Amino acid sequence: MEQILDREDSQKTTKRAFVFGAILIGMFMAAIEGTIIATAMPSIVADLGGFSLYSWVFSIYLLMQAVTIPIYGKLADLFGRKPVYIFGVVIFMIGSILCGIATTMPMLIFFRLIQGIGAGAVQPIATTIVGDIYTMAERAKIQGYLASVWGISAIVGPALGGLFVDYLDWVWVFWINIPFGVLSLIGIIFYLHENVEKKKHSIDYLGSGLLLVSISALMLALIQGGVAWSWSSLPSFSLFALFLIGITLFLLQERRAKEPMMPLHIWKNRVIFASNLGALTTGMIMIGVISFVPTYVQGVMAQSATVAGFSLAMMSIGWPISSTIAGKVLVQLGSLKTALIGGFGLIIGTSILLLSQPAFGPVFVGVGSFFIGVGMGFTTTTYVVSIQSSVDWKVRGVATASNMFMRILGNTVGIALMGGVLNTRLSKYLEGQAGNLGQTVNLDVTNTMLDPDKRSALPTDVVHLLEEGLSISLHNVFWGLAILSIISFIFILFLPKEIRKTR
């Protein structure tokens, strides 16, 4: 659907400066939510309980965002950017308010689902509006500003989350979204004016539904398998079967859909295939670091949420710096060499996390996070530019969107996989240490370790045992990250040496 903004002939004209300001605020709101909650999660778990459900707070948000992005894109073509963007921000704000008043972990997970439904509209529609109101010559500069928003939010988010937890209350990691959302809505409602030329489009609701069902089944199997039920039990078998059937039907649907949410023909392009698989694995690494580094620093090293936030923020510092460098050297070095720098960064960073010990302190973990950020910056920049340079203009949009989708899908599957590894290993440890602990305990004992007051009330020997169990379990997660970094490196080797020049 082609969107035409009425700039000259209509009595009302779009005021680009105000609209762009509103977009920046909206994107900052959506971007900071992905990092600010990471350092608050240990405190949220300590307050609400439900450590075994820890991963769901991240995964349900990411899943709903991934599934709704292509739907919102089609709706924006049908009804205009403005109503879809407003709808997304309003739903996001409602979800944020509800998250702040959650009293149990299941409630929080459900409210995060609502928040994720809204978040799916913010980033893609904001980017589309920029494409509508600015000329080709202006977009490069504007996109630079948008990229800086993500860099700033990535740096500010973890530290701000830690400060909220230490000096205010964890509810503010959600409620901080409200003033940003209101300001963004004001700018869009009053200053964005558009005429919509309606054309008939076919929205792939069936494909979206099949993807939602299949990935949800996989997430539930990975997170609860070995904890709520055994891996060889009927629930595990049924969920994995549902995933396989759902994915098969999804692929068949994408082959027959008039306008599929994930066109399969673009995957025949070797660059897209390698870059998208790389985006999937790096997305899994990214969410693993964001989700579990704060838990390691707070639960094992007994540091504050603020310190944990700064340890995680090192990744956010390395990412934008390396992205900027990658953009400057990509043409000279080519896709392969530039991405290999990132691949080495991922391996170095995950290796440092794997070698970390409580005695090394949070700075050591921060260094590992920084190198992972470097790896993310070099690889993600190379993937996007390589894809855009390998296809013609008419399919560049859908090809780029496929890479974004795979990265979010990696986030979704990654948090479920890492959460499953953590829960399974920690459950086995606690079963084995039941005699030394004096009682049989479950995963919720970790809630005590993440609350400084409750932790200090425990006997020293019990604290040491629980620290050891959490450390062992998280190092299993770090092993998973290290393996994923090696797989990512292998995918990089399939990239071409040079950047193809396209218009």
C-alpha positions in Angstrom: 0.0 0.0 0.0 1.5 3.3 -1.0 1.3 6.1 1.6 1.1 9.6 0.2 1.7 12.5 2.7 -0.1 15.7 1.7 2.6 18.3 1.9 1.5 21.0 -0.5 -2.1 20.6 -1.6 -3.7 20.0 1.7 -4.7 22.7 4.2 -2.9 20.8 6.9 0.8 20.0 6.3 3.1 17.7 8.3 5.5 19.5 10.5 8.5 17.3 10.1 10.6 18.6 13.0 7.8 17.9 15.5 7.0 14.5 13.9 10.6 13.5 13.9 11.0 14.5 17.6 8.0 12.4 18.4 9.5 9.5 16.5 12.8 9.8 18.4 10.9 9.8 21.7 8.8 6.8 20.7 11.8 4.8 19.5 13.8 5.7 22.7 10.8 4.4 24.7 10.8 1.1 22.9 14.5 0.7 22.8 15.2 1.4 26.5 12.6 -1.1 27.5 14.7 -3.9 26.1 17.7 -3.0 28.4 16.3 -1.3 31.4 14.4 -4.3 32.6 17.5 -6.6 32.4 19.1 -5.2 35.6 15.8 -4.9 37.4 14.8 -8.6 36.8 16.7 -10.1 39.7 14.9 -7.6 42.1 11.6 -8.3 40.4 12.1 -12.0 40.9 13.1 -11.4 44.5 9.9 -9.5 45.1 7.4 -11.6 43.0 9.0 -15.0 43.2 8.8 -17.5 40.3 12.5 -17.8 39.3 11.6 -20.7 37.1 9.5 -18.3 35.0 12.3 -15.8 34.7 12.8 -16.3 31.0 9.2 -15.8 30.1 9.3 -12.2 31.0 11.7 -11.6 28.1 10.5 -14.3 25.7 6.8 -13.5 25.6 7.6 -9.8 24.9 10.0 -10.7 22.1 7.6 -13.3 20.6 4.7 -11.0 20.4 6.9 -8.3 18.9 8.3 -10.7 16.3 4.8 -12.0 15.2 3.1 -8.6 15.1 5.8 -6.6 13.1 4.7 -7.9 9.7 1.0 -7.5 10.5 1.5 -3.9 11.5 3.5 -3.2 8.4 0.5 -4.4 6.2 -2.0 -2.5 8.3 0.0 0.7 8.0 -0.2 0.3 4.2 -4.0 -0.2 4.4 -5.0 2.4 7.0 -2.0 4.8 7.2 1.0 5.0 9.5 -0.7 7.4 12.0 -3.5 5.2 13.4 -1.3 2.1 13.5 1.5 4.0 15.3 -1.0 5.5 17.8 -2.6 2.1 18.4 0.8 0.5 19.1 2.0 3.2 21.5 -1.3 3.2 23.4 -1.2 -0.6 23.8 2.5 -0.4 24.8 1.6 2.2 27.5 -1.3 0.1 28.8 1.0 -2.9 29.1 3.6 -0.8 30.9 1.1 0.5 33.5 -0.1 -3.1 34.1 3.4 -4.5 34.4 4.1 -2.0 37.2 1.1 -3.2 39.3 1.7 -6.9 38.8 1.8 -8.9 42.0 2.8 -12.3 40.7 5.1 -13.5 38.0 2.3 -15.0 35.8 0.6 -11.6 35.9 3.8 -9.8 34.9 4.3 -12.3 32.0 0.7 -11.7 30.7 1.1 -7.9 31.0 4.5 -8.2 29.1 2.5 -10.0 26.4 0.3 -6.9 26.0 3.4 -4.7 26.0 5.0 -6.7 23.3 1.8 -6.4 21.1 2.2 -2.7 21.3 6.0 -2.7 20.8 5.6 -4.5 17.5 4.2 -1.3 15.9 6.6 1.3 17.3 10.0 0.6 15.6 8.8 -0.5 12.1 6.1 2.2 11.7 8.4 4.9 13.1 11.0 4.0 10.5 8.4 3.9 7.8 7.2 7.4 8.7 10.8 8.7 8.4 10.9 7.2 4.9 7.7 8.9 4.0 8.5 12.5 5.2 12.2 12.7 4.2 13.8 12.6 0.7 16.3 10.0 -0.3 19.1 12.6 0.2 18.0 13.4 3.7 17.4 9.8 5.0 21.1 8.9 5.5 21.5 11.7 8.1 18.1 11.0 9.7 18.9 7.3 10.0 22.1 8.2 11.8 20.0 10.0 14.4 17.7 7.0 14.8 20.7 4.7 15.2 22.1 7.0 17.9 18.8 6.7 19.8 19.4 2.9 20.1 23.0 3.4 21.1 22.1 5.9 23.8 19.2 3.8 25.2 21.5 0.8 25.2 24.0 2.6 27.4 21.5 4.4 29.6 19.0 1.5 30.1 21.0 -0.9 32.2 22.4 1.8 34.5 19.1 3.5 34.9 17.4 0.2 35.7 20.0 -0.4 38.4 19.4 3.1 39.9 15.7 2.6 39.9 16.0 -0.7 41.8 18.5 0.6 44.3 17.0 4.0 45.1 13.3 3.9 44.0 11.3 0.8 43.0 11.4 -1.7 40.2 8.0 -0.6 39.0 9.6 2.6 37.5 11.4 0.5 34.8 7.9 0.2 33.3 6.2 3.4 34.4 9.0 5.6 32.9 7.5 4.7 29.5 4.3 6.7 30.2 5.7 10.3 29.9 7.7 9.3 26.8 4.6 7.7 25.2 2.4 10.7 25.9 4.9 13.1 24.3 5.3 10.8 21.3 1.5 10.6 20.8 1.1 14.4 21.0 3.7 14.9 18.3 2.1 12.3 15.9 -1.6 13.2 16.6 -1.2 17.0 16.1 1.7 17.3 13.5 1.5 14.2 11.2 -1.0 14.6 8.4 -1.4 12.0 5.7 -3.6 11.0 2.8 -4.0 7.3 2.4 -4.5 5.8 -1.1 -6.2 2.5 -0.3 -5.2 -0.6 -2.2 -6.2 -4.1 -1.4 -3.6 -6.2 0.4 -3.6 -9.7 1.7 -2.4 -9.9 5.3 -0.8 -13.3 6.2 -2.8 -13.9 9.4 -2.6 -17.6 9.1 1.2 -17.5 8.7 1.5 -15.3 11.8 -0.8 -17.6 13.8 1.2 -20.7 12.8 4.5 -19.0 13.7 3.0 -17.9 17.1 1.8 -21.4 18.0 4.9 -23.3 16.9 7.4 -20.9 18.5 5.3 -20.7 21.7 5.4 -24.6 21.9 9.1 -24.6 21.5 9.6 -22.0 24.2 7.4 -23.8 26.6 9.2 -27.1 25.9 12.7 -25.6 26.4 11.9 -23.5 29.5 9.8 -26.1 31.4 11.4 -29.3 30.2 13.5 -31.0 32.9 11.9 -28.7 35.5 8.1 -29.0 35.5 8.3 -32.3 33.7 11.0 -34.6 32.4 12.4 -34.3 28.8 11.1 -37.8 27.9 7.6 -37.1 29.2 4.4 -36.8 27.2 4.2 -32.9 27.6 7.8 -32.5 26.2 7.1 -34.9 23.3 3.8 -33.2 22.6 5.2 -29.7 22.6 8.1 -30.6 20.3 5.7 -32.4 18.0 3.5 -29.3 17.9 6.5 -27.2 17.1 7.5 -29.4 14.2 4.0 -29.6 12.8 3.5 -25.9 13.2 6.7 -24.9 11.5 6.0 -27.3 8.6 2.6 -25.8 8.1 4.1 -22.3 8.4 6.6 -23.1 5.6 3.8 -24.5 3.4 1.6 -21.4 4.1 4.5 -19.1 3.2 4.9 -20.9 -0.2 1.2 -20.4 -1.0 0.4 -17.1 0.6 -0.2 -14.2 -1.8 1.8 -11.8 0.4 3.7 -14.0 2.9 5.0 -12.6 6.1 8.3 -14.3 5.4 8.9 -14.8 1.6 10.9 -18.0 1.1 12.3 -17.2 -2.3 14.7 -14.6 -0.9 16.5 -17.3 1.1 17.9 -18.7 -2.2 20.3 -15.8 -2.1 23.5 -17.0 -0.4 24.2 -13.7 1.3 20.7 -13.5 2.8 20.8 -17.1 3.9 24.2 -16.7 5.7 23.4 -13.3 7.1 20.0 -14.3 8.4 21.3 -17.5 10.1 24.0 -15.3 11.6 21.4 -12.8 12.8 19.5 -15.7 14.4 22.6 -16.9 16.4 23.8 -13.4 17.3 20.3 -12.6 18.5 20.4 -15.6 20.8 23.8 -14.4 22.2 22.6 -10.9 22.7 19.5 -11.9 24.7 21.5 -14.4 26.7 23.9 -11.7 27.8 21.2 -9.1 28.5 19.1 -11.6 30.5 21.8 -13.5 32.6 24.8 -11.2 33.1 22.9 -9.1 35.7 21.8 -12.3 37.5 25.4 -13.5 37.6 26.7 -10.2 39.0 23.9 -9.8 41.6 23.3 -13.5 42.5 26.8 -14.9 42.4 29.0 -11.8 43.0 26.6 -10.3 45.5 26.8 -6.9 43.8 24.1 -4.2 43.6 21.7 -3.7 40.7 23.6 -0.6 39.7 26.9 -2.4 39.4 25.2 -5.1 37.4 23.8 -2.4 35.1 27.2 -1.0 34.4 28.6 -4.4 33.7 26.0 -5.0 31.1 26.3 -1.4 29.8 29.8 -2.3 28.6 28.2 -4.3 25.8 26.1 -1.3 24.9 29.2 0.8 24.7 31.1 -1.6 22.5 28.2 -2.1 20.1 27.7 1.5 18.7 31.4 2.2 18.6 32.1 -0.9 16.6 29.0 -0.3 14.4 30.4 3.1 13.5 33.8 1.7 12.7 32.3 -1.1 10.7 30.4 1.3 8.5 33.6 3.2 7.7 35.8 0.2 6.9 33.2 -2.1 5.3 33.8 -1.0 1.7 37.6 -1.2 2.0 37.8 -4.5 3.9 34.7 -6.2 2.3 32.0 -8.2 4.0 34.0 -11.2 5.0 36.9 -9.5 6.7 34.7 -7.0 8.5 32.3 -9.7 9.8 35.3 -11.9 10.9 36.4 -9.1 13.2 33.0 -9.3 14.8 33.1 -13.1 14.9 36.4 -13.0 16.8 34.9 -10.4 19.2 32.0 -12.7 20.0 34.3 -15.6 20.7 36.6 -13.5 22.9 33.7 -12.0 24.8 31.9 -15.3 25.5 35.2 -16.9 26.4 35.8 -14.2 29.1 32.3 -14.9 30.5 33.0 -18.6 30.5 36.3 -18.0 32.5 34.7 -15.5 34.9 34.8 -16.3 38.7 33.3 -14.3 41.6 36.8 -13.4 42.7 37.6 -11.7 39.4 34.9 -9.1 40.1 32.3 -7.4 37.9 34.9 -5.5 35.8 36.0 -8.8 34.3 32.4 -9.6 33.3 32.1 -6.0 31.9 35.2 -6.6 29.7 33.5 -9.8 28.3 30.3 -7.8 27.7 32.3 -5.1 25.9 33.9 -7.6 23.5 30.5 -9.2 22.8 29.2 -5.7 22.0 32.1 -5.2 19.6 31.2 -8.5 17.9 27.5 -7.5 17.7 28.4 -4.2 16.1 30.7 -5.5 13.4 28.4 -8.5 12.5 25.0 -6.9 12.5 26.2 -3.9 10.5 27.8 -6.2 7.9 24.8 -8.4 7.7 22.4 -5.5 6.9 24.7 -3.8 4.4 25.6 -7.1 2.7 21.9 -8.0 2.3 20.9 -4.6 1.0 23.8 -4.7 -1.5 23.0 -8.2 -2.7 19.5 -7.5 -3.9 17.7 -5.1 -6.2 15.8 -2.1 -4.9 12.3 -3.7 -5.4 13.1 -6.5 -2.8 15.4 -4.6 -0.6 12.7 -3.8 2.0 11.5 -7.3 2.5 15.1 -8.6 2.5 16.1 -6.2 5.2 13.0 -6.9 7.2 13.8 -10.7 7.1 17.1 -10.0 8.9 15.4 -7.9 11.6 12.8 -10.7 12.0 15.5 -13.4 12.3 17.3 -11.4 15.0 14.2 -11.0 17.0 13.4 -14.7 16.5 16.9 -15.4 17.8 16.1 -13.3 20.9 12.9 -15.3 21.4 14.3 -18.8 21.0 17.5 -17.8 22.7 16.0 -16.7 26.0 13.9 -19.9 26.0 16.9 -22.1 25.3 19.2 -20.4 27.9 16.4 -20.3 30.5 15.8 -24.0 30.0 19.5 -24.8 30.4 19.7 -22.7 33.6 16.5 -24.2 35.1 17.5 -27.8 34.3 21.1 -27.5 35.7 20.1 -25.6 38.8 17.3 -28.1 39.6 19.8 -31.0 39.4 22.2 -29.1 41.7 19.6 -28.3 44.3 18.4 -32.0 44.3 22.0 -33.1 44.9 22.6 -30.6 47.7 19.3 -31.2 49.5 21.1 -32.9 52.4 23.6 -30.1 52.9 20.9 -27.5 52.7 18.9 -29.4 55.3 15.8 -29.5 53.2 14.5 -30.1 49.7 14.3 -26.8 47.9 13.2 -25.8 44.4 14.2 -23.1 42.0 12.4 -20.4 43.9 15.1 -20.5 46.5 17.0 -18.3 44.0 14.6 -15.5 44.8 16.2 -15.3 48.2 19.7 -15.0 46.7 18.6 -12.0 44.6 17.2 -10.1 47.5 20.0 -8.5 49.6 18.0 -8.5 52.8 16.8 -12.1 52.6 20.3 -13.2 51.5 21.9 -11.6 54.5 19.6 -13.6 56.8 20.7 -16.9 55.5 23.5 -19.0 57.1 26.9 -18.4 55.5 27.3 -22.0 54.4 23.9 -22.0 52.8 24.7 -18.8 50.9 27.9 -20.4 49.6 26.1 -23.5 48.4 23.5 -21.5 46.6 26.1 -19.2 45.1 28.0 -22.3 43.8 24.8 -23.7 42.3 23.8 -20.5 40.6 27.4 -20.0 39.3 27.6 -23.6 37.9 24.2 -23.2 36.2 25.0 -19.8 34.7 28.3 -21.1 33.4 26.3 -23.7 31.6 24.5 -20.8 30.0 27.8 -19.2 29.2 28.9 -22.4 27.5 25.8 -22.2 25.4 26.8 -18.6 24.4 30.3 -19.7 23.5 29.0 -22.5 21.3 26.7 -20.0 19.6 29.6 -17.7 19.0 31.5 -20.4 17.2 28.4 -21.3 15.1 28.1 -17.6 14.2 31.7 -17.5 13.1 31.0 -20.5 10.8 28.1 -18.7 9.2 30.3 -15.6 8.6 32.6 -17.7 6.4 29.8 -18.0 3.8 29.7 -14.3 3.3 31.3 -12.9 0.0 34.6 -11.1 0.3 33.4 -7.9 -1.4 30.3 -5.7 -1.2 28.2 -5.8 -4.3 27.4 -2.4 -5.7 23.7 -1.9 -6.3 21.6 1.2 -6.8 
